[in-house]
Amino acid sequence: MSLVNVDVAIVGAGITGQTLALALARKDFKVAIIDANDIAQGITEAFSPRVSAISKASERIFKNVGAWQNIQRMQAYTEMHVWEDQAFGRIAFSAQENKVENLGHIVENNCIVQALLETAKAANNIQLFLGQKITTINRSKEQQFINLENADMVAAKLIVGADGGSSFVRKTAGFPVTFWDYDHTAIVANVNTEQAHQNIARQAFTPTGPLAFLPLSSPNVCSIVWSQDTREAERLLALTDEEFCKSLQVALDNQLGKCELLTKRFNYPLKMQYAQQWADTGIVLVGDAAHTIHPLAGQGANLGLLDAAALAQELGALKEAGKPFHTKKALRPYERWRKAEAAKVVATMEGFKRLFNGTDPALKLARNVGLTAANAIGPIKKFFIQQAMGSAGKMPRLAKR
């Protein structure tokens, strides 16, 4: 048995948790990262179907914590096309019209995690506890104790829950959660397309749910995310590979020609949840532990990265001022800031989901007129592009240039 003392113990070695660790390490915090999974698995030759649409704000965060240059197989996208199946409404965004090099990058989640891990291993003040399951957390006003399955113990002033939607830390803290079950399922896979994707991210709204084709770093390979009501998802998952690909082609208006599955089809239920409390003395939440949203606009990872950057900024300011950083009072400004920003995104995604769900003719006309108007009216289009690029709302310093 050994006892390790740190300032901050981060539970969860995903994208948000590791990014927070790197940001805090740069502010001279002693940090531990704890995860039950051993994430040091490397990158497989084949593309992984779990990807994130990384915004310009998230790109700046990765650059500022020193991890950007380590990320492999990034694909910049320079245009984004959104339309409704069998309808006239559509909107298109381009990097050129916004005078930027690109709108963002599509990156496999595992490539990001491995790049962050490589960067974390090089930091002197980050200790990694990978493949170590937590048995109990004991809390007090001044010190928190995390007991690991191998009998080691980590003592920290502050525990950060970055351990996903089913957060053990959140449950241990007893923070209540508001929960929506969409009765929708996301189907994800990678496909090879007959025609090159031309660095364009495409999203089609079908009567039963949105379909996204996200360009990967090979010119004819895309990651697909197809959100369907559960009954339709079950039907699609039961199809042969050939039948499924034909359904994909039809749903995408045959824009990329014939397609062929490169991976199995994976699926997961879509739920939205929002923690009613994010912080207490000695404990705080970030990322999916605090909020999970509909993957409609690929904003989940970006939202978590902004949490990480904001928390690092607040904790760093407290440490620099010689004030306690682990109390409920000290954590309150972070909680107010990020809860408000997350609530805006949750509300926007819920609004989009409701708007594009269903076949009512009046609603269909309204959304088609809305898409066409958004494409034609400068200020509305600018609002949408700011959301997509992650430059809306109050931004932490790490997310700025």
N, C-alpha and C positions, 0 to 999 in steps of 0.2 A: 504493500500500500504506500502511495506517495501523495503528498499534498502540494498542489500548485496554486500559487497566489497570483491573480491578475487583476487588472482594473475592470475589464469588461469580458464576460463570457458570452459568446454568440452561439446559440444552439441552432444548427442548420448551416450546411456548407454549400448551399445553392448559390445562385447568382447574387441575390440580395445580401445574404449573410457574409459571403466572402468580400464583396465590394465594400460593405460597411467595415469589415476588419481592416482592409487596406487603407481606407480613409482615416480610421482611428489610429492606425499604426503611424501614419504620417504626422499625427498630432501628439506623438510620444505616449500614447496609451499602451499598456501591456494588455494583449488580447489573447484569448483562447477561442478556437473554433472547434465545436463538438458536433459530431454527426454519427448516427448509428451505421450509416453506409460508408464503405470505403470508396470514396469517389475517385481515387487515383488509378483509374482504369485505362487512361489514355484515350486516343481517338481512333475509331475503327475506320477502315478504308471506305466502307460504304457510308453514304449519307444517312444521318439519323432523321426520323420523321418529326421529332419534337424540335420546333424552331421558335425563334422570337423575332419580331420586327423591331429592330433597335433604332430608336429615334436619334435625332441629332443631339438632343440633350443628354441621352444616355451615352452616346459616343464621347461627348466631352467628359462625362464622369469617368468612363473607362480610361481615357487619356490622362486625366488628372490623378488617378490612382496608380498609373504606370502599367496597366494591363492591356491596353488597346493593341500594342504592337505584337503581343503574344497570341492574339486570336487568329485562328486559322479558318480558312474556307468562308470568308465573309463575301456576301454578294450585295453590292450597292444596287438600289433600285432608283431609277431616274424618273419614272412615271408611275402613277397609280390610277387605274380605271375602275370605276364603280358604276354598276347599272342594275336595272331590274329585268329579270328574265321575261321575254315576250312583252316588252313595253318600251315606251319612247324615252323614259327618264334616264339620264346618265350624267356623270360628272367625271372630269379628268383633271389630274394635277400633274404638273411637270416641274422638274428641277430648274429647267431653263427659264420658265416664266417667273419663278421665284428667285432667280439669280443665285442659285446655290449649285454645288457640284452634284449633289444627290439628295433624295428625300429621306434616306435612312439605309439600313442594311438588314438583310435577312441572314440570320446566323443560327446554326444548330446550337441548342442549349448546351450540349455536352462540350462543344468547342469553347464556349464562353467559360464554363465551369473549369475546364482544364487550364485555360489561359490564366484565370484568376488564381488557381492553385499553384501554378508555376511561379506567379508573382508573389504569392503569400509565403511560399517556401523560402524565398530569398530575403524575406523581412526578418530582422533580428528579434523583433518584439511581438511576433505572432507564433503561438504554439498550437499545433494541430493534434486533435484527438479524433482520428477518423476510424470508423468501424467500432466505435465505443458507444454502447447503449447506456442511456441514463436510467438509473433505477429510481432515485428520489431527488427532490429538490427541497432543501431546508432553508427557510428564509428568516431573516431578522432585519432590524432597522439599518444596521451598519454593514452586514456581510451576508452574502448568499452562498450556500454550499451545494454543489452539484456532485452527487455520488454516482460513480460509473460502475458498470457491471464487473469490470476487472478489479474493483475495490479501490481504484484511485479516486481522489477527490479534487475538485477544482473550486477554489474560493474566489469570489469576485464581489466587488461593490455593486455591480449591475449585471443582470442577465438580460440578454436580448433574445426574444423569440423570433427567429427567422426560419422556423421549421414548418412552413407551409400551412395549407388550409385546415389540416387536422392537428394543428399545433398542440404539442404536449405542454409547452410553456404556458400557452393561453389557458388551457384547461386547468393546469396547476394553479395559476393565478386566480381562477374563477371568474374571468371576464366574460360577461354574457355576449351572445352573438345574435344579430338579426340575420335571418336565413330565408332565401328564396330557392325553390326547386323549379327549374324551368321545364322539367319533363322533356328536355332536349339532350341529345347525345352528340358529341363531336367525334367525327371520324377523321383520323389523320393517316397520311401515307405519303410516300414519295413516288413520283411518276416521271417517266421519260415521255416527252412530247415530240410529235412529228415536226413541228415548227419551233424555232428558237423563241425563248421568252422575251428577248430583247430588253432585259432589265426592267420589265414592267410588272408591278404587283397588280393582280386583277381580283376583283370581288364582285360576284354576281349574287343578287338576291332572288332566290327561287321561292315558289309558293310555300315550301316546307322548311326553308331555312337558308342562310347564306353559305356560299361556297367561295373560298379564297384559294387562288393559285399564287404561291409565293416563289419568286425566282431564286434558285440556288446557284452555287458558283460554277456549275457546269451549264453550258448554254441551253441545253434541252432538258434540264432536270428542274422540276418544281416540287415544293412541298405543298400538299393540299390539306385544308382544314374545312370540313363540310359539317356544318351544324344542322342537325335535322331533329324533328320531333321524334320521340323514342320509337314509335311504331314504324315510321319510315326508315329510321336508322337500322332497325332490325331487319327490314326487308333488303336494304342495300348491303348489309353485312352478309346476308345469306346468298347473295348473287355470286356467280363465278367471277374470277378476275376479269375475264373478257366482257361479261355483262356489266360489271361495275364500271369499267373504263368507258363503255359506250354511254352509260348514264352520265358520267363525268363530262364527256364530249358534248352531249346535248345540253346539259346544265350550263356549260361555258360558251354556248352558242358556237361550238366548233372553232373557237378562235385560234387554238393551237394544234388543230388537226387531231390525228389519232394519238392515243396515249397508252402507255404500258406501265403496269405496276412494277416498281423496283423493290418494294418492301411489302411486308404484311400490312393489312389494315388494322390499325389500333383504334380503340374507342374509349371514351371516358364520359361519365355523366356531367352535364353542365349545371352548376349551382352557383349562386351568388351569395356571399356572406360578408358581413360587415361587423366587426367587433364594436360593441357599444363603449367599451373602455379599452384604451391602448396602453396605459401606463399606471404604475403604482410604485411605491418605494421599492427599489431594487429590481424592478422588472419593467420591460417595455417591449412593444411589438413592432415589427416592420414587415412589409411585403404581404404575401398571401396569408400569413398568420393574422394580419389585421384586416385584410380585405381580399376577396377573390371576385373577379368580375367576368362577365360574358366575354368570350374571346373575339367578339365582333370586330374590333379594330386592333387587335394584337397589343393592347396597352398594359397587360398585366405585369410583364417584366419591367417596363418603363416606369410604371407607378411605384413598384418596389424599389427601383434604383433611386428614385427621387426621395423616397422615405429614408434610404440609407444615407444619401448625401445631406439631407436636412438634419437627421439625428447626429451625424458626425459634426456638422456645423455647430449645433446647439451644445453638444457635449464639449467640444473643443473650446468654445467661448467660456463655458463655466470653468473648465480646468485652467485656462489661461488667467481667469480672474481669481483663482484660488478658492472657488466656491464648490460646495458639494454638487456632484453631477448625478447622483443616484436617487435623490429624494423625489417624491411625487410632485412637490412644488417645482423642483428643478426641471422635471420632465414635462410639465404642463404646457409650456410654449410649443414644444415639438408636437405634442398630442393635438393641441388646438389647430396648429398649422396644417399638419398632414391629414387629420381627420376631415377638415374642411375641403382640402383639395381632392381627397379620395371620394368624398361624398358627391362632389361635382361630376367626377368621372363616372361613378356608379349611376347617378341620375341620368347622365347623358347616354350611357350605354343602355340603360333600361328603356329610355325613350326611343332610341334607335331600334332596339329589339321589338318593342311594341308596335312601332310605326311600320316595320317591315315584316311583321308576322301576320299572316292572314290574307285572304283573297277577296275581302269586301270591296266591291267596285269603287265606292266613294273613297275609301282609304287608299286604294291603289292609285286612283287619279291624283289624290292629294300628294302622295309621296313622289309620283312621277313629275308633277308640276314643281314640287319642292326641289328635286334633284336638278331639273332643268334650270330653275331659277338660281340655285346655288352655283351652277356652272357658269351662268351668265352674269351674275351680280358680284362685282369685285369684293366688297367687304365681307359678304357671306362666305365666299370661296376662301378668302384670307383667313377667316375664323377656322374653317375646316382644316386648312393646311397647317395652321399653328398647332391645332390639336394633334394632327398626325406627326408633326415634327417634334412634338414635346416642348414647345416654347410658350405654351399658355399657362396662366396662373403665376403664383409667386414661386420663383425659382431659387433653389439653393445655389450658393456660389460655385460649387463643384460642377454644376450643370451649365454654367455660363462660360463664355470664351476666356 
